[in-house]
Amino acid sequence: MTEPKHPLPDWVTRGKTIKGLIEELRSFENQDAEVRVSLDYGETTHCISIVENSDGCCVLANAEAYHLTEWQDVMDGDDETE
């Protein structure tokens, strides 16, 4: 990726803390609304399957790809014979 012509605004790259995220989520009127995650500014979204502590960071993850691939083999018992 080439260097952008114009610098990115600080709010785009600084990220959020758990405390800040919770505060922001509390501002939503509908507290029963589904929370989803997107890496392409909302073009596609995915549900949050897992919340984990990874290297001191809170990671929100979607586990659909794993469950459509490796997990299928685990459930089959890896008993395929060649």
DAUR-V371460 format. One record per residue. N is the residue number from 1. RES is the residue in one letter. SS is DSSP state (~ for helix, > for strand, _ for the rest). PHI is phi in degrees with one decimal (none if undefined). NEAR is the number of other C-alpha atoms within 8 Angstrom. Layout:
# DAUR-V371460
<<N:RES:SS:PHI:NEAR> <N:RES:SS:PHI:NEAR>>
This chain:
# DAUR-V371460
<<1:M:_:none:2> <2:T:_:-81.5:3> <3:E:_:-66.2:4> <4:P:_:-67.0:6> <5:K:_:-65.4:4> <6:H:_:-118.4:4> <7:P:_:-63.3:5> <8:L:_:-71.2:7> <9:P:_:-61.9:6> <10:D:~:-56.0:6> <11:W:~:-65.3:6> <12:V:~:-74.4:7> <13:T:~:-109.8:7> <14:R:_:-78.1:6> <15:G:_:76.4:6> <16:K:_:-128.7:6> <17:T:_:-92.3:6> <18:I:~:-57.9:7> <19:K:~:-58.4:6> <20:G:~:-65.2:8> <21:L:~:-65.5:9> <22:I:~:-61.4:8> <23:E:~:-58.5:8> <24:E:~:-65.5:8> <25:L:~:-65.5:8> <26:R:~:-65.5:8> <27:S:_:-76.5:6> <28:F:_:-74.2:7> <29:E:_:-63.4:5> <30:N:_:-90.6:5> <31:Q:_:-74.8:7> <32:D:_:-98.0:4> <33:A:_:-66.8:5> <34:E:_:-68.1:5> <35:V:_:-101.4:6> <36:R:>:-129.1:8> <37:V:>:-125.6:9> <38:S:_:-139.7:10> <39:L:_:-108.3:7> <40:D:_:-129.8:6> <41:Y:_:57.0:6> <42:G:_:93.5:7> <43:E:_:-59.1:6> <44:T:_:-128.1:8> <45:T:_:-132.5:9> <46:H:>:-138.1:8> <47:C:>:-70.1:9> <48:I:_:-92.7:12> <49:S:_:-91.1:9> <50:I:>:-138.8:9> <51:V:>:-120.1:9> <52:E:>:-136.6:8> <53:N:>:-95.5:8> <54:S:>:-132.3:7> <55:D:_:53.0:4> <56:G:_:80.0:5> <57:C:>:-114.8:6> <58:C:>:-87.3:9> <59:V:>:-112.5:9> <60:L:>:-97.4:10> <61:A:>:-129.5:9> <62:N:_:-109.5:10> <63:A:_:-105.3:9> <64:E:~:-61.5:7> <65:A:~:-60.4:7> <66:Y:~:-61.7:8> <67:H:~:-73.9:9> <68:L:~:-88.7:8> <69:T:_:-123.3:8> <70:E:~:-56.2:8> <71:W:~:-61.8:9> <72:Q:~:-59.8:9> <73:D:~:-65.6:9> <74:V:~:-60.2:8> <75:M:~:-66.4:7> <76:D:~:-76.9:7> <77:G:_:83.8:6> <78:D:_:48.1:7> <79:D:_:-99.7:5> <80:E:_:-69.5:4> <81:T:_:-104.7:3> <82:E:_:-101.0:2>>
